[in-house]
Amino acid sequence: MPWVSVATIAFLLVLFTSLATFLLSARILRDFYGGSTWDAFRHQLGLTLGQTQGLQIIEDGRVVLPSGSGTLLGPRLIIIRPGNAALLVNGGQVTRVTGPRIFRSDRFEFVRDIYDLQERQQLWTLDNVLTNDLIPTTIKLTAAYMLEISQEARQGETPLSAAEEHILRRLPFTMPQWQEATRSAVEQSVRQVVSSEELDGLLASAHHRPLEQRIINLTNKRTLEWGVRIRNVIIECLQPLAEITGATSSRWIADAKISVEVARAQAFRDALQIVADAYQIARAMDMPEEAIYREVLRSTLEQIAKDPATKLVITPDLRGLLGA
């Protein structure tokens, strides 16, 4: 009948238009879904037919779509962007841990924890770090750290290994505040390493790389237990308190003055020895006592006058008095 043919044609036109629309949108959104046009078409069709309850996109260590959402129960299309991972549970049981990928969650399954797998860099200031000679210092350092996940797994090029899954499965339960624990571990290592060095050595060092490497090695012994690796530590500034710095400078000046005084004392001792020897020689030659005293006084005053630290000048009158 004619009306059947018209209805059939209309249905086919609607079907063709819908398919064309889906294909066009899939082509446009294929980068959004991170796959081919066919993958995007399949995901779009599943959403339209109600096979999933919507999208959930994880990026930058958080849910970016839908925004401000709470627990999102499955089935749901979940997109985990590169540099992220998620732990999913169902009925209180962990169901899966996965890195970057697109998948459909099971009924009542939801994302419990999200991990930012990118390297983190933090600038920390540590006060009252004691040196070996018990001088408090302030240390500013930059620490770079990350979860012990391979580059390929972070980018979604390969699935998480069994060891990497183990890290992410137990981290929320054994070390939920792992970033704070990492900072604490770095601080403990800094205090332990600096306590073995004296302030003068730390300030005299042209670079701190050996010190930084010791901090890295010591910290990793702690943090790798929960799956965090310290990649680098850079000491930006190591500075004692201002009053400590002043006291240290004063001590250096005092030490220098003491060295000068010691040198002068030694010279004076040598001079006395020379005078004593000369006196013995003069007595042996039957030189009169008055002449000996006059010669000693003259030589002594001349030597004092040559010392730039004194203001004594031998005048002609004084020279005449000494019989010069």
C-alpha positions in Angstrom: 0.0 0.0 0.0 1.2 3.5 -0.8 1.1 4.7 2.9 3.4 1.8 4.0 6.0 2.7 1.4 5.9 6.3 2.6 6.3 5.3 6.2 9.1 2.9 5.4 10.9 5.6 3.4 10.4 8.1 6.3 11.8 5.6 8.8 14.8 4.9 6.7 15.4 8.6 6.2 15.2 9.2 10.0 17.5 6.2 10.6 20.0 7.4 8.0 19.9 10.9 9.4 20.5 9.6 12.9 23.4 7.4 11.9 24.9 10.2 9.9 24.6 12.5 12.9 26.2 9.9 15.2 29.0 9.3 12.7 29.6 13.0 12.4 29.6 13.6 16.2 31.8 10.5 16.6 34.3 11.9 14.1 34.3 15.2 16.0 34.6 13.6 19.4 37.1 10.8 18.7 39.9 12.8 20.3 37.6 13.4 23.3 37.2 9.6 23.7 40.9 9.0 23.0 40.3 6.4 20.3 39.1 5.9 16.8 35.9 7.1 15.2 34.3 3.7 15.7 35.2 3.7 19.4 33.6 7.2 19.7 30.5 6.0 17.8 30.1 3.0 20.0 30.4 5.1 23.2 28.0 7.7 21.9 25.5 5.0 21.0 25.7 3.4 24.4 25.0 6.7 26.1 22.0 7.3 23.8 20.5 3.9 24.4 20.9 4.2 28.1 23.5 1.4 28.5 25.5 3.8 30.7 24.2 6.5 33.1 26.6 9.2 31.8 30.2 10.2 31.6 32.9 10.6 34.2 36.1 12.2 33.2 39.2 12.1 35.5 42.0 14.5 34.8 44.6 16.4 36.9 43.9 14.1 39.8 40.2 14.9 40.1 36.8 14.5 38.4 36.4 17.2 35.9 33.1 16.0 34.4 30.5 16.1 35.8 31.8 18.9 38.1 30.9 19.1 41.7 29.6 15.5 41.7 29.7 13.1 44.6 29.7 9.3 44.3 28.8 8.3 40.7 27.4 4.8 40.5 27.8 2.6 37.4 27.2 1.6 34.9 29.0 4.6 33.6 31.5 5.5 30.9 34.7 6.4 32.7 37.5 8.3 30.9 40.8 8.4 32.7 43.2 10.8 31.1 47.0 10.2 30.9 48.9 10.9 34.1 46.0 9.7 36.3 44.8 6.4 37.8 41.7 5.4 39.8 40.7 2.8 42.3 37.1 1.5 42.0 35.0 -0.3 44.6 31.6 -2.1 44.6 29.9 -3.0 47.8 32.9 -2.0 49.9 35.2 -4.3 47.9 38.0 -3.1 45.6 37.0 -4.2 42.1 39.8 -2.7 40.0 42.8 -0.3 39.9 43.4 1.2 36.5 45.6 3.7 34.8 44.6 5.9 31.7 41.9 4.2 29.6 38.2 4.3 28.7 35.9 1.7 30.1 32.4 1.1 31.3 32.0 0.5 35.0 29.7 -2.2 36.4 26.4 -1.7 38.1 26.9 0.1 41.4 30.6 0.3 40.9 32.2 3.7 41.5 35.5 5.5 41.8 36.7 5.7 45.4 40.3 7.1 45.0 42.0 9.1 42.3 45.8 9.4 41.8 47.8 12.1 40.1 50.7 10.2 38.6 52.7 13.2 37.5 55.9 14.3 39.2 55.3 16.8 41.9 57.7 19.6 42.9 57.4 21.2 46.3 59.4 24.1 47.9 59.7 23.5 51.7 61.3 25.6 54.4 62.7 23.8 57.4 63.5 25.8 60.5 65.8 25.0 63.5 67.8 22.3 61.7 70.7 21.6 64.0 74.3 21.1 62.7 76.8 18.9 64.3 78.1 21.8 66.4 74.5 22.4 67.5 73.9 25.6 65.5 70.3 26.1 64.3 69.9 26.8 60.6 67.0 27.4 58.2 67.0 25.3 55.0 64.9 26.0 51.9 64.8 23.1 49.5 62.9 21.9 46.4 61.9 18.2 46.4 60.6 16.3 43.3 58.8 13.1 44.0 56.2 10.8 42.4 54.4 7.5 42.8 56.6 4.6 41.6 54.7 4.1 38.3 56.5 3.6 35.0 56.3 6.3 32.3 54.5 3.9 29.9 51.8 3.1 32.5 51.4 6.8 33.4 50.7 7.6 29.8 48.4 4.7 29.3 50.7 3.0 26.7 50.8 -0.2 28.9 48.5 -1.5 31.7 49.6 -1.2 35.3 51.9 -4.0 36.3 51.1 -6.2 39.2 53.5 -4.4 41.5 52.1 -1.0 40.4 48.5 -2.2 41.1 49.7 -3.4 44.5 51.0 0.1 45.3 47.8 1.8 44.4 45.5 -0.8 46.0 47.1 -0.5 49.5 48.1 3.2 49.5 44.7 4.6 50.5 44.5 2.1 53.4 48.1 2.1 54.7 49.2 5.7 53.9 46.2 7.8 53.1 48.1 11.1 53.7 51.1 10.0 51.6 52.0 13.4 50.5 52.3 14.7 54.0 54.2 11.5 55.0 56.6 12.2 52.1 57.3 15.7 53.3 57.9 14.4 56.8 60.4 11.7 55.5 62.3 14.4 53.6 62.5 16.6 56.7 63.7 13.7 58.8 66.5 12.9 56.3 67.6 16.6 56.1 67.9 16.8 59.9 69.8 13.6 60.1 72.2 14.5 57.3 72.8 18.1 58.5 73.4 16.9 62.1 76.5 15.1 60.9 78.1 18.3 59.4 79.5 21.4 61.1 78.3 24.9 60.1 81.6 26.1 58.8 81.8 23.1 56.5 78.3 23.7 55.2 78.9 27.4 54.6 82.3 26.9 53.0 80.9 24.3 50.5 80.7 25.6 46.9 77.8 23.3 46.1 75.6 20.9 48.1 75.2 18.0 45.6 76.8 15.4 47.9 74.6 16.5 50.7 71.5 16.4 48.5 72.3 12.9 47.2 72.6 11.7 50.8 69.2 13.2 51.5 67.7 11.5 48.4 69.1 8.1 49.3 68.1 8.2 52.9 64.6 9.4 52.1 63.9 6.7 49.5 64.7 4.0 52.1 61.6 5.3 53.9 59.2 6.4 51.1 59.7 3.4 48.7 58.0 1.3 51.4 54.7 2.9 50.4 55.5 3.4 46.7 56.9 6.9 46.5 60.2 7.8 44.9 62.2 11.0 45.6 63.5 12.0 42.2 65.6 15.0 43.2 66.4 17.4 46.1 67.9 20.9 45.6 69.0 22.9 48.6 68.0 26.5 47.6 69.3 28.2 50.7 71.1 27.1 53.9 71.3 30.0 56.4 71.9 30.1 60.2 70.1 32.7 62.3 71.4 36.3 61.9 72.7 36.5 65.5 74.5 33.1 65.0 76.1 34.5 61.8 77.2 37.6 63.7 78.6 35.5 66.5 80.5 33.3 64.1 82.0 36.3 62.3 83.1 37.8 65.6 84.7 34.5 66.5 86.6 34.5 63.2 87.8 38.0 63.9 88.8 37.1 67.4 90.7 34.1 66.1 92.6 36.3 63.7 93.5 38.7 66.4 94.7 35.9 68.6 96.9 34.7 65.8 98.5 38.1 65.5 99.1 38.3 69.2 100.7 34.9 69.2 103.0 35.8 66.4 104.1 39.0 68.3 104.6 37.1 71.5 106.9 34.6 69.7 108.8 37.5 68.1 109.2 39.1 71.5 110.4 35.9 73.0 113.0 35.5 70.2 114.1 39.1 70.7 114.6 38.6 74.5 116.7 35.5 73.7 118.9 37.5 71.3 119.3 40.3 73.9 120.3 37.7 76.6 122.9 36.2 74.3 124.2 39.6 73.4 124.5 40.6 77.1 126.5 37.5 77.8 128.9 38.3 74.9 129.3 41.9 76.1 130.1 40.8 79.6 132.6 38.3 78.3 134.3 41.2 76.4 134.5 43.3 79.7 132.0 45.9 78.3 130.9 48.3 81.1 127.3 47.8 82.5 126.3 51.3 81.7 127.3 50.9 78.0 125.4 47.6 77.8 122.2 49.1 79.2 122.5 52.1 76.8 122.9 49.8 73.8 120.0 47.6 74.8 117.7 50.7 75.3 118.8 52.2 71.9 118.2 49.0 70.0 114.8 48.4 71.7 113.5 51.9 70.9 114.6 51.6 67.3 112.8 48.3 66.9 109.6 49.8 68.5 109.8 52.8 66.2 109.8 50.5 63.1 106.6 48.7 64.2 103.7 50.3 62.3 101.4 49.6 65.2 103.2 52.2 67.3 103.4 56.0 67.0 106.9 56.3 68.6 109.4 58.4 66.6 113.1 58.6 67.4 113.8 62.3 67.5 117.3 63.9 67.2 117.2 64.8 70.8 116.4 61.3 71.8 119.1 59.9 69.6 121.6 62.3 71.2 120.5 61.2 74.6 121.1 57.6 73.6 124.5 58.5 72.3 123.6 57.4 68.8 
